[in-house]
């Protein structure tokens, strides 16, 4: 098949959405399919602006998808199948049929804003984006468009946005389990990163943005220092909070926290390999790719108590969920967990869960089946 993939981000400068798209494109090409990728950075068709998305959020995303709509308003039938990642079209979708994948919903972000007491303008912004999303979904023909969601939580949110449950497929993001595997040279990896062997490393990987609740993660680590004296918090990622977080750490004079900045995706296995546990304090997630990569690398997860995280812990039987908005209780729970006998068993169990349920080849076949379905309907 000739497949067109449209996403608002794509490697080398990408986070979850772009990395998922790139990983599946690689799998498709390995099976002999031809893929054309459209994103603000290409690599094949460049539309929109990464700068606008980073600085303006939803407005930048709307601009990208408007450019997509205009660009493909004619000649859209030259591909056998189309795959859209979390589109936000203001006008009609230019494609008669497509697989439409949601990595979350703006309705979910709106709920997060309400629950966390965000300023009125933030809640208003998500209200507007949620209404835009719902309007777009209502205009799509479910007979020729297939909806997928990367988590069961996102499936539930799409239903609340007006999509029939029977029209939504749950397909996990897919993890390269060969690339992300338990480290065999931990001493060398730690030496490369300047981390002593006798230090316990808690690792966060992801965007440095407000929904990640990173100030509370830092507060929790500060509380835990009395019980975890030889612990280090590594934070890998970039975003609008990079400098505010750095200033927050300096002002509170918290030792043993390192902000690594942006780490290229191909370098992440080294970072996972140097860590002992993966931590994520988010107030909202679709399906965090970094979490599944870390589990594939054998890291037990310590997660915030939001539904999508609780689902992962419940299904896999590994890790814990804590309330990062209560740093004292969260830190005590973390200290108890990392000192328990069960934590040492959870690494191999985490790996087994991802390999069994979410390997890239397995997910690629599911997406290809859906793309073939769309192709037959055109």
C-alpha positions in Angstrom: 0.0 0.0 0.0 0.9 3.6 -0.5 0.2 5.2 2.9 0.1 8.9 3.8 0.8 9.6 7.5 0.0 13.1 8.9 1.2 14.0 12.4 1.8 17.3 14.2 5.3 16.2 15.1 7.9 13.7 13.8 11.5 12.8 14.8 14.2 13.9 15.2 12.4 16.5 17.3 9.3 14.8 18.7 7.8 13.3 21.8 5.1 10.7 22.1 2.9 11.2 19.0 5.9 11.6 16.7 7.8 8.7 18.1 4.7 6.4 17.7 4.2 7.5 14.1 7.9 7.0 13.2 8.0 3.6 14.9 5.0 2.3 13.0 6.2 3.8 9.7 9.4 1.9 10.1 7.4 -1.3 10.7 5.2 -0.6 7.6 8.2 -0.1 5.4 9.8 -3.2 6.7 6.8 -5.0 5.3 7.1 -3.5 1.9 4.7 -0.6 2.1 5.5 2.9 0.9 5.0 5.7 3.4 4.8 9.5 2.9 5.1 11.5 6.1 3.6 15.0 6.5 4.5 17.0 9.5 5.8 20.5 10.4 9.3 19.0 9.9 8.6 16.5 7.2 10.5 14.4 6.3 8.5 14.2 3.1 6.0 17.0 3.2 6.5 20.1 5.4 3.4 22.0 6.5 2.6 24.2 9.5 5.1 25.3 12.1 6.8 23.5 15.0 7.5 26.9 16.6 3.8 27.8 16.5 2.8 24.5 18.1 5.4 24.8 20.9 4.6 28.4 21.6 0.8 28.6 20.9 -0.3 25.1 21.7 -3.8 24.4 20.2 -3.6 27.4 17.9 -0.4 26.1 16.3 -2.1 22.7 16.0 -5.1 24.2 14.3 -2.8 26.0 11.9 -1.0 22.8 11.0 -4.2 20.9 10.3 -5.6 23.8 8.3 -2.5 23.7 6.1 -3.0 19.9 5.7 -6.6 20.5 4.7 -5.8 23.0 2.1 -2.7 21.1 0.8 -4.7 17.9 0.3 -8.0 19.4 -0.8 -7.1 18.2 -4.3 -5.0 15.1 -5.1 -5.8 13.3 -1.9 -6.7 10.1 -3.7 -3.1 9.3 -4.8 -2.6 7.2 -1.6 -4.2 3.9 -0.9 -4.7 4.7 2.8 -4.3 7.7 5.1 -3.4 7.8 8.8 -4.1 10.9 10.8 -2.7 11.4 14.3 -5.0 13.4 16.6 -6.3 15.8 13.9 -8.0 19.1 14.6 -9.6 20.2 11.3 -11.8 23.3 11.5 -13.2 22.6 8.0 -14.1 19.3 6.4 -11.6 16.5 6.4 -9.9 16.5 2.9 -9.7 12.7 2.9 -12.7 10.5 2.1 -11.5 7.9 4.5 -8.7 7.5 7.0 -7.5 5.8 10.2 -7.8 8.5 12.8 -5.7 7.9 15.9 -6.2 9.8 19.2 -3.4 9.9 21.7 -5.7 11.6 24.2 -8.6 14.1 23.9 -9.1 17.7 24.7 -12.1 16.7 26.8 -9.6 14.8 28.9 -7.4 17.9 29.2 -10.4 19.9 30.2 -11.2 17.5 33.0 -7.6 17.7 34.1 -7.8 21.5 34.2 -10.9 21.4 36.4 -9.7 18.8 38.8 -6.4 20.6 39.4 -7.9 24.1 39.8 -6.2 25.6 36.8 -6.7 29.3 36.0 -10.0 30.1 34.2 -8.2 31.0 31.0 -6.6 27.5 30.8 -10.0 25.8 31.4 -11.5 28.1 28.8 -8.8 27.2 26.3 -9.5 23.5 26.8 -13.3 24.1 26.5 -12.7 25.7 23.1 -10.4 23.0 21.9 -12.8 20.3 23.2 -15.7 21.9 21.3 -13.6 22.1 18.2 -12.6 18.4 18.5 -16.2 17.4 19.1 -17.4 19.3 16.0 -14.7 17.7 13.8 -15.6 14.2 15.1 -19.3 14.8 14.4 -18.5 15.6 10.7 -16.6 12.4 10.0 -18.3 9.5 8.3 -17.7 6.4 10.4 -18.3 4.2 7.4 -15.1 5.3 5.8 -13.1 6.6 8.8 -11.8 4.3 11.5 -11.2 5.7 15.0 -8.5 4.3 17.2 -7.3 5.3 20.7 -4.0 4.4 22.3 -5.5 3.8 25.8 -8.8 2.6 27.1 -9.2 5.9 28.9 -9.0 7.7 25.5 -11.6 5.3 24.2 -14.0 6.3 27.0 -13.3 10.0 26.3 -14.0 9.6 22.6 -17.4 8.1 23.5 -18.1 11.2 25.6 -17.2 13.3 22.6 -20.0 11.6 20.6 -18.2 8.7 18.9 -20.1 5.4 19.0 -18.2 2.8 21.1 -18.5 0.2 18.2 -16.6 2.6 15.9 -13.5 2.9 18.2 -10.6 0.5 18.2 -8.2 0.3 21.1 -4.6 -0.1 19.7 -1.6 0.4 22.0 1.2 2.7 20.9 3.7 -0.1 20.2 7.1 -0.4 21.7 10.4 -1.4 20.1 11.2 -4.1 22.6 14.5 -5.0 20.9 15.7 -1.4 21.3 14.3 -0.9 24.8 15.5 -3.9 26.8 17.2 -4.4 30.2 20.8 -3.0 30.3 23.6 -5.5 30.2 26.3 -2.9 30.8 25.0 -0.7 33.6 28.4 0.2 35.0 29.5 1.6 31.6 26.2 3.5 31.1 26.4 5.1 34.5 30.1 6.0 34.0 29.1 7.7 30.7 26.4 9.7 32.5 28.6 10.4 35.5 26.4 8.5 37.9 28.0 6.4 40.8 27.0 2.8 40.8 25.8 2.9 44.5 23.2 5.6 43.8 19.5 4.7 43.2 18.2 6.5 40.2 14.6 7.6 39.7 14.0 8.6 36.1 11.4 10.9 34.4 11.3 11.1 30.6 8.9 13.4 28.8 8.0 17.0 28.1 8.6 19.6 30.7 5.0 20.9 30.7 2.3 21.7 33.2 0.2 18.6 32.7 3.2 16.6 33.8 2.9 18.1 37.4 6.7 18.2 37.7 6.9 20.7 40.5 5.1 18.2 42.7 7.4 15.5 41.5 10.4 17.6 42.8 8.6 18.3 46.1 8.0 14.6 46.5 11.7 13.8 45.8 12.7 16.5 48.3 10.4 14.9 51.0 11.9 11.5 50.2 15.5 12.5 50.6 15.4 11.8 54.3 14.5 8.2 53.6 16.3 7.8 50.3 19.7 9.4 51.1 21.5 7.9 48.1 18.9 8.7 45.5 19.1 10.7 42.3 16.3 12.1 40.3 17.0 12.3 36.5 14.6 14.3 34.3 15.1 13.9 30.6 13.1 16.2 28.3 12.6 19.8 27.1 9.7 22.2 27.2 8.4 25.5 28.4 9.1 24.7 32.1 12.7 23.9 31.7 14.0 27.2 33.1 11.3 27.6 35.7 12.0 24.0 37.0 15.7 24.7 37.0 15.1 27.9 39.0 12.8 26.1 41.4 15.5 23.5 42.1 18.2 26.2 42.7 16.0 28.3 45.0 15.1 25.4 47.2 18.7 24.1 47.0 17.7 20.5 46.4 20.7 18.3 45.7 20.7 15.2 43.5 18.3 16.4 40.8 19.7 16.6 37.2 17.8 18.1 34.3 19.3 16.4 31.2 17.4 18.5 28.7 16.3 17.0 25.4 17.6 13.5 24.8 17.3 12.1 21.2 15.1 9.1 21.0 18.0 6.9 19.9 19.9 7.8 23.0 17.1 7.0 25.4 18.0 3.3 25.9 21.2 4.5 27.6 19.3 6.6 30.0 16.8 3.9 30.8 19.7 1.5 31.3 21.3 3.7 33.9 18.1 4.0 36.0 16.4 1.8 38.7 12.8 3.1 38.6 10.7 5.2 36.3 8.5 8.0 37.7 5.7 9.9 36.2 3.6 12.5 38.1 1.2 13.6 35.3 -2.3 14.9 35.9 -3.4 13.8 32.4 -2.0 11.3 29.8 -3.3 9.5 26.8 -0.9 6.6 26.8 2.6 7.7 27.8 5.1 6.1 25.4 8.0 6.7 27.7 6.4 4.7 30.5 6.0 1.7 28.2 9.6 2.1 26.9 10.9 2.2 30.5 8.9 -0.9 31.4 10.3 -2.7 28.3 13.7 -1.7 29.6 12.9 -3.5 32.9 12.1 -0.4 35.1 9.4 -0.8 37.7 7.0 2.3 37.4 6.1 4.8 40.1 3.0 6.6 38.7 0.5 9.3 39.6 -3.0 8.1 40.5 -4.8 9.0 37.3 -7.0 6.4 35.5 -4.6 5.5 32.6 -1.7 5.0 35.0 -3.8 2.9 37.4 -4.9 0.7 34.4 -1.2 0.0 33.5 -0.3 -1.0 37.1 -3.5 -3.1 37.5 -3.1 -4.9 34.2 0.7 -5.5 34.5 0.7 -6.3 38.2 3.8 -4.1 38.7 4.7 -0.7 40.2 2.6 1.6 42.4 0.4 4.6 42.0 0.8 7.6 44.4 -0.8 11.0 44.9 2.0 13.5 44.0 -0.2 16.3 45.2 0.5 15.0 48.7 4.3 14.9 48.7 4.7 13.7 52.2 2.5 10.6 51.8 3.8 10.0 48.2 7.4 10.0 49.4 6.7 7.6 52.2 4.9 5.2 49.8 7.8 5.4 47.4 10.4 4.7 50.1 8.4 1.7 51.3 8.1 0.4 47.7 11.7 0.7 46.7 12.9 -1.0 49.9 10.5 -3.9 49.5 11.4 -7.4 48.2 8.6 -7.2 45.6 10.1 -4.2 43.8 13.1 -6.2 42.8 10.8 -8.7 41.0 8.8 -6.0 39.1 11.5 -5.2 36.5 11.3 -8.5 34.7 7.5 -8.6 35.1 7.2 -5.1 33.5 9.3 -6.2 30.6 7.2 -9.3 30.1 4.0 -7.3 30.1 5.1 -5.0 27.3 6.6 -7.7 25.2 3.4 -9.8 25.4 0.9 -6.9 24.8 2.5 -4.0 23.1 5.4 -4.9 20.9 5.8 -2.8 17.7 5.3 -5.7 15.2 2.1 -6.7 17.0 0.7 -3.2 16.9 1.8 -2.5 13.4 -0.2 -5.5 12.1 -3.3 -4.2 13.8 -2.8 -0.7 12.3 -2.2 -2.3 8.8 -5.4 -4.3 9.1 -7.3 -1.0 9.8 -5.5 0.8 7.0 -6.5 -2.0 4.6 -10.1 -1.7 5.7 -10.0 2.1 5.0 -8.4 1.4 1.6 -11.2 -1.0 0.6 -13.8 1.6 1.6 -12.4 4.3 -0.7 
